[in-house]
Amino acid sequence: MSAPLEMPSLHSAVTLAGPSPERKALLSRRIRWFVAATITYNVIEAIIALTEGARVSSVSADRVRPGLGDRGVLRGGGRVAVRRA
């Protein structure tokens, strides 16, 4: 009769050859550049957001009528809105 079927060992079924040292170095450099670009983008985005937030905040503060406290009326573009705390 024929020989019994055996399951191949894990080592013979899968070879675990990783990338070469040159490839690892290349991938490492790419990752560093990608991380640096991401951090730079986030810093620029934060600066823009803070600058615009301060600009918009100062514009809306200029439009509040003095003497009305927390319920200052904002007027702009023909619309009237009551700011609620």
N, C-alpha and C positions, 0 to 999 in steps of 0.2 A: 504494500500500500504506500501512499505518499507520506512524506514527513509532515508532522503537525505544524500548523501555522503559528508563528511567533510574532509578537509585537516588536517592532524595531526599538532599539534603545533610543532615548532622547538625544544622546550625543551623536548617534549616527544619523538621526532624522533631521536634526537642525545643527547647522554649523554656526557658531557664535563668533564669527570674525567681525570685529568692529572696524570702524574707519581707521585709515592709516594715520600716523602722527601728523603728516602734512595736512590731511583733510581736517583733523581735529583742530589744528592751528587756524586753518582758514575759517572754519565754522565759529571758533572762539572770537576771531576778529570781527566777523559779521555780527555776532551777537552783541559785542561791545559797541559797535557803531549803531546798531538798532536801538540799544538801550540809551545811548547818548542822544540820539535823534529824538526819541520819545520824551526824555527828560527836558530837552531844549524846547520842544513843542509845548509841553505842559507849562513850562515857566513863561514862555511868551504868551500863551493863552491866559494864564493867571494875571499877568501884568495888564493885558488888554481888558480883561473882565473887571479888575479892580479900578482901572482908570475910567472905564465907561460907567461903572457903578458910582464912582465919586462924581463924575460929570452929571449924570442923570439925577443923582441925589441933590446936588447943588442947584440944578435947574428947578426941581420940584420945590425945594426949600424957598427959592426966590418967589414962587407963585403963591405961597400961603399968605393969606391976609393976616396981618398982625392983629393981636387982640382977641383972636378966636380960640386960642389954646389948642387942645388936641383935635378939635373939630374944625380946623381951618378949611375954608372953602377954596378949592383949586379951580381956577378959571383958565381955560385954554381951548382955542379952536372953536369957540361958540358953545362948548359944553360946560356944564357946571356939575361938579362932583363933590360930595361931602366925604372927607376922610374920616374914617372911624377908627378908634383905638383898638 
